[in-house]
């Protein structure tokens, strides 16, 4: 089992996110629980490319302060929505013999969705704890509706187990 923290970068970690304060508390708690129980914490960062706000070398690109990786924790960089495409993450997890991924981060309707489905396609058991992923309003849905659509309808029982925060903490014991 690993904890995969996706795209929790300074530029996009803000109060526009659905249930931002709950997200921060829960992700910080899961990172702490993982570290205390010898569960590897793996980070993923998104790079939109040169000339964009979300790109290597900018402050916005760095991982949010409350979640900052320890020096020995792995960070994979990506330039598409899925954390598995072209990052080395898939090979890394397979070499370690991992089969279960607890996934948290941003954004529900973009990189979390692609990574949940990608992980499922690669044979991983995907676990999505409640209110540990988030997004902002878009032209089609409110952030709340996007969150509910993916967590309560799209993923659960199809691509992942969407479970309570408390149940996730128990699994990490």
Backbone bond lengths (Angstrom), bond angles and torsions (degrees), N, CA, C in turn:
res aa  C-N    CA-C-N  psi(-1)  N-CA   C-N-CA  omega(-1)  CA-C   N-CA-C  phi
1 X - - - 1.455 - - 1.522 108.93 -
2 X 1.352 115.02 135.80 1.460 121.22 174.21 1.527 108.71 -130.11
3 X 1.330 115.24 157.64 1.460 122.19 171.72 1.520 106.52 -104.56
4 X 1.339 116.55 118.48 1.456 122.46 -178.84 1.527 108.56 -105.59
5 X 1.329 115.73 115.97 1.465 122.90 -177.21 1.532 107.33 -105.45
6 X 1.326 115.80 109.20 1.459 122.06 -169.93 1.527 112.19 -104.33
7 X 1.315 116.33 123.50 1.474 124.47 166.98 1.523 115.19 55.70
8 X 1.300 117.82 33.58 1.468 120.36 176.20 1.526 108.04 -85.86
9 X 1.312 115.19 68.14 1.460 122.62 -173.08 1.525 110.99 -101.71
10 X 1.319 115.11 151.07 1.465 121.52 -174.53 1.525 114.04 -49.59
11 X 1.330 117.94 -44.34 1.461 121.35 -175.38 1.522 112.83 -60.81
12 X 1.312 117.09 -35.02 1.470 119.38 -173.06 1.530 113.99 -110.42
13 X 1.300 118.21 -1.12 1.466 121.72 173.93 1.525 107.80 -88.50
14 X 1.339 116.99 98.31 1.462 120.60 -176.93 1.530 111.49 -155.78
15 X 1.313 115.65 175.39 1.468 122.07 -175.61 1.515 115.11 -67.13
16 X 1.327 118.87 -7.33 1.468 120.62 175.44 1.525 111.03 -72.81
17 X 1.310 116.68 -19.55 1.462 121.15 -178.76 1.524 110.97 -70.42
18 X 1.315 115.75 143.93 1.462 122.78 176.55 1.531 109.33 -60.80
19 X 1.332 116.42 125.46 1.472 123.81 179.23 1.537 112.32 51.04
20 X 1.319 115.04 49.04 1.468 121.53 -175.18 1.527 112.96 -53.14
21 X 1.330 118.08 -49.69 1.466 120.48 -176.14 1.533 111.52 -64.75
22 X 1.334 116.83 -37.07 1.470 120.59 177.01 1.525 109.38 -65.29
23 X 1.320 116.09 -43.90 1.467 121.39 177.81 1.522 110.86 -56.28
24 X 1.319 117.17 -50.37 1.464 121.33 -178.20 1.527 110.28 -59.35
25 X 1.316 116.94 -49.01 1.468 120.38 -178.94 1.532 111.15 -59.92
26 X 1.329 116.21 -47.48 1.464 119.42 -174.72 1.525 112.79 -69.99
27 X 1.311 117.47 -41.53 1.467 118.97 179.25 1.522 109.74 -66.47
28 X 1.312 117.61 -43.60 1.477 121.07 178.05 1.537 109.75 -59.09
29 X 1.325 117.15 -42.69 1.465 121.79 179.79 1.523 111.33 -64.45
30 X 1.329 117.45 -42.45 1.470 120.41 179.50 1.523 111.66 -66.59
31 X 1.325 117.30 -38.45 1.472 120.49 177.02 1.531 109.71 -61.97
32 X 1.315 116.22 -46.41 1.467 120.85 178.81 1.529 111.16 -61.46
33 X 1.332 116.76 -44.86 1.469 121.45 179.56 1.530 110.53 -62.15
34 X 1.325 116.97 -43.19 1.462 120.57 179.31 1.527 110.30 -61.01
35 X 1.311 116.21 -48.45 1.470 119.73 -178.99 1.530 111.24 -61.13
36 X 1.312 116.59 -41.24 1.466 120.81 -179.13 1.523 112.96 -69.08
37 X 1.333 116.75 -22.30 1.463 121.03 -177.36 1.529 112.74 -112.28
38 X 1.319 116.55 19.38 1.467 122.79 175.19 1.529 112.59 58.20
39 X 1.343 115.95 36.97 1.460 122.40 172.72 1.525 106.07 -100.29
40 X 1.305 116.44 126.37 1.466 119.48 -176.34 1.528 111.27 -65.82
41 X 1.325 115.22 134.36 1.461 122.58 173.89 1.522 106.83 -102.58
42 X 1.323 115.94 123.21 1.466 122.30 -179.53 1.522 107.85 -119.66
43 X 1.318 116.00 135.44 1.467 121.78 -178.33 1.523 110.87 -110.13
44 X 1.323 114.18 150.28 1.459 121.57 174.52 1.520 107.21 -130.46
45 X 1.342 115.38 136.03 1.469 120.75 175.72 1.521 108.60 -120.38
46 X 1.338 114.88 146.28 1.466 120.87 178.18 1.522 110.16 -101.81
47 X 1.328 115.77 133.92 1.463 122.67 178.31 1.520 109.01 -118.00
48 X 1.340 116.48 114.28 1.471 121.09 178.31 1.518 112.68 -80.44
49 X 1.322 118.20 -8.09 1.459 121.04 176.32 1.514 114.11 105.42
50 X 1.309 114.80 167.20 1.464 122.87 -177.71 1.532 110.07 -56.04
51 X 1.333 114.17 136.42 1.454 120.10 178.25 1.518 114.28 87.73
52 X 1.313 117.30 -5.25 1.465 121.80 179.05 1.530 109.56 -99.53
53 X 1.315 115.89 159.99 1.469 119.80 179.33 1.525 112.34 -67.26
54 X 1.334 115.88 -35.30 1.466 120.71 -177.72 1.530 108.19 -99.29
55 X 1.335 115.71 79.49 1.455 120.40 -178.72 1.533 109.97 -145.89
56 X 1.323 114.57 154.74 1.465 120.76 -179.94 1.514 111.10 -49.81
57 X 1.330 114.53 139.65 1.449 120.26 177.16 1.518 114.25 94.62
58 X 1.327 117.42 -10.68 1.460 119.87 178.18 1.524 109.70 -99.55
59 X 1.315 116.92 155.21 1.467 121.09 177.83 1.525 110.69 -63.02
60 X 1.327 117.32 -36.77 1.462 121.54 179.81 1.507 113.67 -62.80
61 X 1.327 117.06 -24.35 1.461 122.57 -179.11 1.527 112.53 -74.35
62 X 1.301 116.40 -27.22 1.472 120.84 -174.99 1.527 111.68 -69.83
63 X 1.319 115.40 154.61 1.465 121.38 -178.50 1.528 110.03 -70.92
64 X 1.299 115.22 137.65 1.467 125.13 -179.11 1.538 110.19 -47.48
65 X 1.321 115.63 134.71 1.462 122.26 -173.19 1.513 115.98 -51.46
66 X 1.336 118.33 -41.99 1.467 121.15 -179.14 1.525 112.94 -65.76
67 X 1.322 116.43 -18.71 1.466 120.59 -176.03 1.524 112.84 -112.98
68 X 1.301 117.58 5.90 1.471 122.85 -172.45 1.530 111.94 -46.19
69 X 1.327 116.55 132.51 1.468 120.02 179.45 1.526 112.50 -67.09
70 X 1.303 115.19 150.48 1.457 121.91 170.82 1.532 106.92 -75.58
71 X 1.339 117.74 158.08 1.473 120.32 -177.32 1.530 114.48 -55.91
72 X 1.333 117.94 -29.61 1.465 120.35 -177.33 1.534 113.53 -92.74
73 X 1.336 118.43 3.39 1.468 121.00 -178.91 1.521 111.03 -91.49
74 X 1.314 115.34 141.24 1.460 122.48 -175.66 1.524 111.34 -77.18
75 X 1.348 115.41 141.79 1.451 122.78 174.57 1.530 107.55 -129.22
76 X 1.331 115.97 125.47 1.452 122.05 177.87 1.531 108.24 -110.55
77 X 1.318 116.32 138.61 1.459 121.29 179.11 1.524 109.30 -106.73
78 X 1.326 115.20 143.71 1.463 120.65 -179.37 1.520 110.02 -136.92
79 X 1.334 114.99 162.05 1.457 119.96 176.87 1.529 112.04 -129.52
80 X 1.329 115.97 11.61 1.469 123.37 172.96 1.523 107.50 -131.66
81 X 1.325 117.55 174.75 1.463 120.09 -175.92 1.528 113.97 -65.55
82 X 1.314 118.83 -40.74 1.463 120.80 -176.13 1.530 111.88 -78.00
83 X 1.314 115.37 131.02 1.471 120.78 177.05 1.523 112.14 -70.35
84 X 1.334 117.70 -10.15 1.464 121.21 -177.41 1.524 113.31 -93.26
85 X 1.313 118.52 -21.85 1.468 121.26 -173.02 1.530 111.63 -82.13
86 X 1.317 114.91 109.16 1.455 120.92 172.60 1.516 116.43 70.85
87 X 1.328 117.58 19.93 1.466 120.01 -176.31 1.522 113.84 -105.96
88 X 1.321 117.53 -21.10 1.462 121.49 -173.11 1.519 112.47 91.54
89 X 1.324 117.49 -7.24 1.470 121.16 -179.08 1.528 111.56 -61.31
90 X 1.309 117.25 -45.07 1.464 120.79 -178.06 1.533 110.80 -59.56
91 X 1.319 117.38 -49.53 1.474 120.71 179.22 1.520 110.85 -61.08
92 X 1.315 116.66 -42.16 1.461 121.40 179.74 1.528 110.95 -58.81
93 X 1.330 116.80 -48.50 1.466 120.71 -178.70 1.526 111.63 -66.50
94 X 1.309 116.78 -39.13 1.469 120.09 179.21 1.529 111.08 -66.16
95 X 1.317 117.18 -42.30 1.471 120.09 178.98 1.523 111.17 -62.62
96 X 1.312 116.97 -32.38 1.459 121.02 178.80 1.524 112.55 -82.07
97 X 1.324 117.95 -10.51 1.458 121.80 -179.91 1.526 113.32 75.89
98 X 1.318 116.99 22.78 1.475 120.27 -179.85 1.524 110.09 -74.01
99 X 1.336 116.06 146.48 1.462 119.40 177.47 1.526 113.47 -131.13
100 X 1.334 117.26 -8.86 1.462 121.06 -176.25 1.525 109.72 -128.74
101 X 1.326 115.12 131.72 1.461 121.53 179.14 1.519 109.45 -124.16
102 X 1.326 115.70 123.05 1.464 121.33 168.56 1.524 104.62 -91.88
103 X 1.322 117.22 120.24 1.458 120.62 -174.73 1.523 111.00 -112.83
104 X 1.337 115.32 133.84 1.461 123.14 178.42 1.521 108.36 -139.34
105 X 1.345 117.07 158.88 1.454 119.92 173.01 1.506 115.15 129.66
106 X 1.338 113.89 -148.90 1.466 122.18 -171.57 1.530 110.72 -127.51
107 X 1.287 115.93 161.70 1.451 127.92 -27.07 1.506 107.71 -96.68
108 X 1.315 115.84 146.37 1.459 122.91 -175.01 1.517 112.54 -44.71
109 X 1.329 116.06 -52.48 1.460 121.87 -171.64 1.526 114.48 -86.51
110 X 1.291 118.07 1.17 1.462 121.75 178.42 1.528 110.38 -121.22
111 X 1.310 117.02 -92.47 1.464 121.09 -171.05 1.528 113.72 -74.38
112 X 1.324 117.63 -31.29 1.471 118.07 176.61 1.530 109.40 -68.61
113 X 1.327 117.02 -45.69 1.465 120.45 178.12 1.531 110.96 -57.63
114 X 1.324 117.47 -49.94 1.467 120.47 -178.44 1.528 111.71 -62.90
115 X 1.327 117.16 -37.73 1.466 120.73 -177.76 1.524 111.39 -75.88
116 X 1.328 118.00 -37.22 1.473 120.49 174.92 1.525 109.49 -60.03
117 X 1.319 116.32 -49.88 1.471 120.26 -178.25 1.521 111.32 -67.64
118 X 1.338 117.31 -39.37 1.458 120.88 177.55 1.522 111.76 -63.91
119 X 1.318 116.40 -43.80 1.459 120.40 177.70 1.519 111.87 -60.51
120 X 1.322 115.93 -43.43 1.459 121.31 176.88 1.530 110.23 -59.52
121 X 1.320 116.72 -47.33 1.472 121.42 -179.24 1.524 111.97 -60.66
122 X 1.326 116.54 -30.66 1.466 120.90 179.24 1.528 112.50 -88.62
123 X 1.333 116.96 5.16 1.457 120.68 173.01 1.514 116.49 91.88
124 X 1.319 117.44 9.63 1.463 120.01 178.74 1.524 110.78 -83.99
125 X 1.329 115.36 148.24 1.462 121.55 169.21 1.521 105.62 -81.77
126 X 1.302 116.38 115.18 1.461 121.78 -177.26 1.524 109.26 -98.70
127 X 1.320 116.23 127.24 1.462 122.10 178.85 1.525 107.72 -117.57
128 X 1.344 115.21 126.76 1.458 121.29 -179.58 1.531 108.24 -118.72
129 X 1.338 117.46 103.52 1.463 120.17 178.50 1.536 110.89 -72.03
130 X 1.313 116.16 145.11 1.470 121.70 -178.55 1.522 111.70 -58.68
131 X 1.320 114.94 137.28 1.469 123.92 176.61 1.526 113.90 53.72
132 X 1.334 115.82 39.88 1.465 120.74 173.66 1.523 110.79 -120.16
133 X 1.333 116.72 8.32 1.457 122.17 168.56 1.513 106.52 -133.21
134 X 1.307 116.11 155.79 1.453 119.15 -176.45 1.519 110.50 -156.37
135 X 1.325 114.46 171.16 1.455 121.93 177.97 1.514 109.26 -155.70
136 X 1.335 115.10 -178.83 1.461 121.26 177.20 1.528 109.08 -113.14
137 X 1.310 116.55 169.41 1.461 120.80 175.64 1.526 109.30 -60.09
138 X 1.331 115.58 145.68 1.463 119.70 173.19 1.534 108.68 -128.76
139 X 1.305 117.82 -177.92 1.472 121.58 -175.84 1.521 112.94 -66.38
140 X 1.320 118.08 -15.35 1.462 121.52 -174.57 1.517 114.50 -112.27
141 X 1.325 116.97 -29.81 1.464 121.15 -176.54 1.518 110.40 -144.84
142 X 1.322 113.90 151.24 1.465 118.51 170.83 1.526 108.08 -70.73
143 X 1.311 116.25 161.06 1.467 120.65 176.85 1.525 110.19 -57.93
144 X 1.325 116.98 -41.49 1.465 120.53 179.46 1.525 111.21 -62.33
145 X 1.329 117.37 -45.26 1.461 119.85 179.48 1.520 112.08 -65.63
146 X 1.324 117.13 -38.49 1.475 119.93 175.98 1.522 110.22 -61.13
147 X 1.337 115.73 -47.59 1.465 119.97 179.18 1.532 110.12 -56.01
148 X 1.324 116.44 -51.36 1.469 120.73 -177.45 1.525 111.90 -64.00
149 X 1.314 117.18 -41.14 1.461 121.12 -179.40 1.531 111.05 -57.25
150 X 1.323 116.63 -50.99 1.464 119.61 -177.15 1.522 112.65 -74.35
151 X 1.318 117.62 -46.65 1.464 121.28 -174.70 1.524 113.38 -74.68
152 X 1.299 117.54 -35.86 1.469 120.40 -175.18 1.523 113.17 -99.33
153 X 1.326 117.72 -23.38 1.464 120.37 -176.52 1.532 113.24 -116.83
154 X 1.296 117.37 -58.40 1.465 120.82 -169.98 1.529 113.79 -69.64
155 X 1.328 118.39 -51.93 1.464 119.71 -172.09 1.525 114.65 -84.21
156 X 1.331 116.80 -43.85 1.460 120.40 -167.87 1.526 112.05 -61.46
157 X 1.325 115.30 123.49 1.457 121.40 178.78 1.520 113.46 80.78
158 X 1.314 117.08 -7.10 1.462 121.00 176.62 1.527 109.76 -108.68
159 X 1.318 115.19 -64.06 1.460 121.83 -174.99 1.528 112.74 -107.02
160 X 1.318 115.95 -18.17 1.466 120.01 -173.00 1.510 110.33 -155.66
161 X 1.325 114.13 170.19 1.458 121.60 166.92 1.511 105.87 -103.44
162 X 1.314 116.92 113.85 1.462 122.00 176.31 1.523 105.80 -95.03
163 X 1.325 115.93 110.53 1.462 120.85 -171.75 1.527 110.61 -125.63
164 X 1.305 114.78 169.66 1.466 119.78 -179.27 1.529 110.47 -67.53
165 X 1.298 114.73 157.03 1.465 122.01 175.56 1.526 109.32 -59.12
166 X 1.329 115.95 -44.58 1.466 121.43 -178.19 1.530 111.70 -62.55
167 X 1.329 117.14 -41.66 1.459 121.85 178.81 1.537 109.93 -64.37
168 X 1.319 116.29 -36.89 1.463 120.42 177.72 1.526 110.58 -63.48
169 X 1.323 116.52 -44.49 1.468 120.32 177.83 1.529 110.45 -58.64
170 X 1.323 117.41 -40.40 1.468 121.37 178.30 1.534 110.81 -63.57
171 X 1.331 117.06 -42.23 1.477 120.78 179.31 1.524 111.99 -62.12
172 X 1.317 115.79 -27.53 1.465 120.39 -176.64 1.535 112.21 -84.55
173 X 1.313 118.69 -2.66 1.468 121.77 178.99 1.517 110.87 -67.37
